[in-house]
Amino acid sequence: MTRNTRRARAIAIAEAKPNARMVALRYLMLAAGATAASIALLLSHFI
């Protein structure tokens, strides 16, 4: 395996791995959306 092949493989692996900050942000936004939907559902039920 040449040096360029190893470098290309390392770059591909690094790009395929999701960024931890982006994963955390995605889950945070999902939780915020679920919370907002739950609150809206509860408010519509009690009004």
C-alpha positions in Angstrom: 0.0 0.0 0.0 1.5 3.3 -1.0 1.6 6.4 1.0 -1.1 8.1 -1.1 -3.4 5.1 -0.7 -3.1 5.2 3.0 -3.7 8.9 3.1 -6.8 8.6 0.9 -8.1 5.9 3.1 -7.5 7.9 6.3 -9.2 10.9 4.8 -12.2 8.8 3.8 -12.5 7.3 7.3 -12.3 10.7 8.9 -15.0 12.1 6.7 -17.3 9.1 7.2 -17.1 9.5 11.0 -19.8 11.9 12.2 -18.6 14.9 14.2 -19.5 14.4 17.9 -20.7 18.0 18.3 -23.0 17.6 15.3 -24.4 14.4 16.7 -25.1 16.0 20.1 -26.7 19.0 18.4 -28.9 16.8 16.3 -30.1 14.9 19.4 -30.7 18.1 21.3 -32.8 19.5 18.5 -34.8 16.3 18.3 -35.4 16.4 22.1 -36.4 20.1 21.8 -38.9 19.3 19.0 -40.4 16.4 21.0 -40.7 18.6 24.0 -42.5 21.3 22.0 -44.8 18.8 20.5 -45.7 17.3 23.8 -46.4 20.7 25.3 -48.5 21.7 22.3 -50.5 18.4 22.7 -51.0 19.0 26.4 -52.1 22.6 25.9 -54.6 21.6 23.1 -56.0 19.0 25.4 -56.6 21.3 28.3 -57.9 24.3 26.4 
